[in-house]
Amino acid sequence: MLSKKSILQVDDLEKEDVIKIMDTADSFTDISKREIKKVPILRGKAVVNLFFESSTRTRTSFEVAAKRLSADMINFSASTSSLKKGESIMDTLRTILAMQVDLVVVRHSDSGTVKMVDDLIDIPVINAGDGKHQHPTQALLDLYTIRSRFKECRGLKVAIVGDFLNSRVAASDILLFEKMGMDVSIVAPSMLLPEDCSGFKIYSCIDDVIESADIIYMLRMQFERQGRKFYPSIREYNRFFSLNRDRVGRMKESAVIMHPGPVNRGIEISDEVMGGTRSPYSSVIIEDQVTGGVAIRMAILYLILG
């Protein structure tokens, strides 16, 4: 029921697809609030989480989404698979396909691997993050979270802050937010910007946007993808790019703070803003992103397999 059988990147989605996913997610949000959070829509379907890279939120979210739709979920972890014995990705795929599965969710540390998997198999593939390329379902859940808070997305000012050079989330979010008519700005140190940033409004300090933005989207510092140190010190990064209590206090009353997770406390967002089990600031809607992520992934699975 979408224009493409697979979701590999935001570019694959027509605007009508995005709206359909958002509207479908609304109904699945209601299901998740019931005492019995399960419907038999995908009973008999089998979904594989094929993760070659560590994940908590994305992997668990797809698993919960599939199970709430009554699909069978198979979790594959590269660290405990025959890949450790020398098996190739091709042979791993052949083994999985022989089990007669209906859809594969793939995460891999190398850009382009998900596209290779889609080219090799004839069942739908969902990109759950590939290298520095894209993470389309994260962008969809981010948009859904924003739409749930603001109702109308067109014209909203979004400031995306942090490690652009290594962030697949930033790549997907910018494409989707602009597709939906949002005004996107980039706030990052020059050494964490990609070579081609033409066409974007770029700022070198979060203070330049803190009072005007409707959404402050903090990117995770991607230490595992950084081959060298990109800034002098944590203190220097905090000075120009981190969210602390003072900066939150200067935000618009209606503005919100988002983050793809996991948060590096004390780097992207201060410990006092993050709080304990929940932030003391209602503007921090990171948990809403996680909740919306289940509904969005339920909607995607349903629209592809239902």
WONOR-V397404 format. One record per residue. N is the residue number from 0. RES is the residue in one letter. D_CENTER is the distance of its C-alpha to the mean C-alpha in Angstrom with 2 decimals. Layout:
BEGIN
n & res & d_center
N & RES & D_CENTER
N & RES & D_CENTER
END
This chain:
BEGIN
n & res & d_center
0 & M & 22.11
1 & L & 19.53
2 & S & 20.94
3 & K & 19.61
4 & K & 19.76
5 & S & 16.66
6 & I & 13.17
7 & L & 12.85
8 & Q & 11.55
9 & V & 11.26
10 & D & 14.96
11 & D & 15.89
12 & L & 15.31
13 & E & 18.29
14 & K & 18.13
15 & E & 19.95
16 & D & 17.32
17 & V & 14.68
18 & I & 17.33
19 & K & 18.30
20 & I & 14.90
21 & M & 14.82
22 & D & 18.47
23 & T & 18.19
24 & A & 15.49
25 & D & 18.11
26 & S & 20.59
27 & F & 18.44
28 & T & 17.72
29 & D & 21.51
30 & I & 21.84
31 & S & 19.70
32 & K & 22.22
33 & R & 25.21
34 & E & 27.26
35 & I & 26.76
36 & K & 23.09
37 & K & 23.78
38 & V & 24.87
39 & P & 26.48
40 & I & 24.72
41 & L & 23.59
42 & R & 26.46
43 & G & 27.61
44 & K & 24.39
45 & A & 22.95
46 & V & 19.32
47 & V & 18.62
48 & N & 15.72
49 & L & 16.65
50 & F & 14.99
51 & F & 16.73
52 & E & 14.58
53 & S & 14.12
54 & S & 11.38
55 & T & 11.86
56 & R & 9.09
57 & T & 7.58
58 & R & 11.22
59 & T & 12.85
60 & S & 10.84
61 & F & 11.87
62 & E & 15.24
63 & V & 15.86
64 & A & 14.95
65 & A & 17.37
66 & K & 20.00
67 & R & 20.06
68 & L & 20.88
69 & S & 23.51
70 & A & 22.24
71 & D & 23.12
72 & M & 20.29
73 & I & 21.12
74 & N & 19.19
75 & F & 19.88
76 & S & 19.67
77 & A & 20.95
78 & S & 22.62
79 & T & 24.90
80 & S & 25.44
81 & S & 28.26
82 & L & 26.33
83 & K & 27.91
84 & K & 31.23
85 & G & 30.71
86 & E & 29.36
87 & S & 27.56
88 & I & 24.21
89 & M & 26.45
90 & D & 28.55
91 & T & 25.67
92 & L & 24.44
93 & R & 28.06
94 & T & 28.36
95 & I & 25.31
96 & L & 26.50
97 & A & 29.93
98 & M & 28.62
99 & Q & 28.10
100 & V & 24.41
101 & D & 22.83
102 & L & 19.20
103 & V & 17.25
104 & V & 13.61
105 & V & 13.45
106 & R & 11.81
107 & H & 14.11
108 & S & 14.81
109 & D & 16.67
110 & S & 15.53
111 & G & 17.17
112 & T & 17.65
113 & V & 15.57
114 & K & 17.77
115 & M & 20.76
116 & V & 20.04
117 & D & 19.78
118 & D & 23.05
119 & L & 24.75
120 & I & 24.20
121 & D & 24.94
122 & I & 22.55
123 & P & 19.10
124 & V & 16.21
125 & I & 12.46
126 & N & 10.38
127 & A & 8.03
128 & G & 7.98
129 & D & 11.42
130 & G & 12.96
131 & K & 12.51
132 & H & 12.11
133 & Q & 8.85
134 & H & 5.51
135 & P & 6.55
136 & T & 5.49
137 & Q & 1.98
138 & A & 5.04
139 & L & 7.28
140 & L & 6.67
141 & D & 6.86
142 & L & 9.86
143 & Y & 11.19
144 & T & 11.36
145 & I & 13.13
146 & R & 15.32
147 & S & 16.31
148 & R & 17.50
149 & F & 19.12
150 & K & 20.01
151 & E & 20.52
152 & C & 17.86
153 & R & 20.32
154 & G & 21.68
155 & L & 19.28
156 & K & 19.12
157 & V & 15.81
158 & A & 16.25
159 & I & 13.49
160 & V & 15.08
161 & G & 15.34
162 & D & 14.76
163 & F & 14.13
164 & L & 16.13
165 & N & 13.90
166 & S & 10.33
167 & R & 8.46
168 & V & 5.65
169 & A & 8.95
170 & A & 10.35
171 & S & 8.14
172 & D & 8.16
173 & I & 11.85
174 & L & 12.79
175 & L & 11.54
176 & F & 12.85
177 & E & 16.05
178 & K & 16.44
179 & M & 16.64
180 & G & 19.15
181 & M & 17.51
182 & D & 19.10
183 & V & 16.83
184 & S & 18.30
185 & I & 17.46
186 & V & 18.82
187 & A & 19.24
188 & P & 22.15
189 & S & 23.68
190 & M & 23.25
191 & L & 19.43
192 & L & 19.40
193 & P & 19.45
194 & E & 22.96
195 & D & 22.48
196 & C & 21.26
197 & S & 23.85
198 & G & 23.30
199 & F & 21.04
200 & K & 22.35
201 & I & 22.05
202 & Y & 23.17
203 & S & 24.16
204 & C & 24.02
205 & I & 21.88
206 & D & 25.24
207 & D & 25.49
208 & V & 22.77
209 & I & 22.73
210 & E & 25.31
211 & S & 24.23
212 & A & 20.45
213 & D & 19.16
214 & I & 15.65
215 & I & 15.33
216 & Y & 11.80
217 & M & 12.34
218 & L & 10.71
219 & R & 11.42
220 & M & 14.63
221 & Q & 14.13
222 & F & 17.57
223 & E & 17.31
224 & R & 16.90
225 & Q & 19.57
226 & G & 22.97
227 & R & 24.82
228 & K & 24.78
229 & F & 23.50
230 & Y & 25.03
231 & P & 28.31
232 & S & 27.28
233 & I & 24.90
234 & R & 27.45
235 & E & 27.27
236 & Y & 23.47
237 & N & 23.87
238 & R & 26.57
239 & F & 24.55
240 & F & 20.83
241 & S & 20.30
242 & L & 20.17
243 & N & 23.32
244 & R & 25.49
245 & D & 27.51
246 & R & 24.70
247 & V & 23.12
248 & G & 26.67
249 & R & 26.87
250 & M & 23.87
251 & K & 24.67
252 & E & 25.39
253 & S & 22.80
254 & A & 20.01
255 & V & 16.85
256 & I & 14.85
257 & M & 11.08
258 & H & 9.20
259 & P & 5.89
260 & G & 8.71
261 & P & 11.14
262 & V & 13.33
263 & N & 16.30
264 & R & 18.87
265 & G & 21.53
266 & I & 19.62
267 & E & 16.75
268 & I & 18.03
269 & S & 21.49
270 & D & 22.46
271 & E & 24.44
272 & V & 21.59
273 & M & 19.32
274 & G & 22.39
275 & G & 23.02
276 & T & 21.56
277 & R & 20.43
278 & S & 20.50
279 & P & 23.85
280 & Y & 22.23
281 & S & 21.15
282 & S & 19.14
283 & V & 16.52
284 & I & 14.14
285 & I & 11.54
286 & E & 12.98
287 & D & 12.75
288 & Q & 8.95
289 & V & 9.48
290 & T & 12.34
291 & G & 10.89
292 & G & 8.23
293 & V & 11.49
294 & A & 13.18
295 & I & 10.79
296 & R & 10.91
297 & M & 14.59
298 & A & 15.08
299 & I & 13.75
300 & L & 15.91
301 & Y & 18.76
302 & L & 18.76
303 & I & 18.87
304 & L & 21.22
305 & G & 22.94
END
